[in-house]
Amino acid sequence: MATRAVIDTNIWVSALINPFGFPARLRKAFENGTFNIIISDPLIEELADVLNRPRIRDKYEITEADIEELIILIEERAEGVLLSEDIDICRDKDDNLVIETAIKGHAEFLVTRDDDIKFDKKVSSFLLQYGVTVISLSKFIAIINKS
């Protein structure tokens, strides 16, 4: 059974900004079916919103086609879960949606660069109760490369 993970928005954005970094490698591994992604509508909406911000699109020369290609890839290949928005554990309330997606999707990993999630012991302990490990991108890539 393939590894199940929630990939935070910041990593998807980075995958479009830098086609040679770890985030782009993660995207390629996902395209190749190396692991499964869990997603929810609020996370897709957040990704589309961030990528369509003029300061992001203009600065990094991200095209409408680039955004559409990534969103379609995720929507078609990821496993979607419905959220009830009943989790309230993070300082940043938007992060609760990421955490709920991981829990409702029975993810093994929550891959993020968000310090509010990564370094909050309360959040990590809460997620571990559901079998979800908060992990950095580089560590996650090492895990999926072994499988």
Secondary structure, 3 states (H helix, E strand, C coil): CCEEEEECHHHHHHHHHCCCCHHHHHHHHHHCCCEEEEEEHHHHHHHHHHHCCHHHHHHHCCCHHHHHHHHHHHHHHCEEECCCCCCCCCCCCCHHHHHHHHHHCCCCEEECCCHHHHCCHHHHHHHHCCCCEEECHHHHHHHHHHC
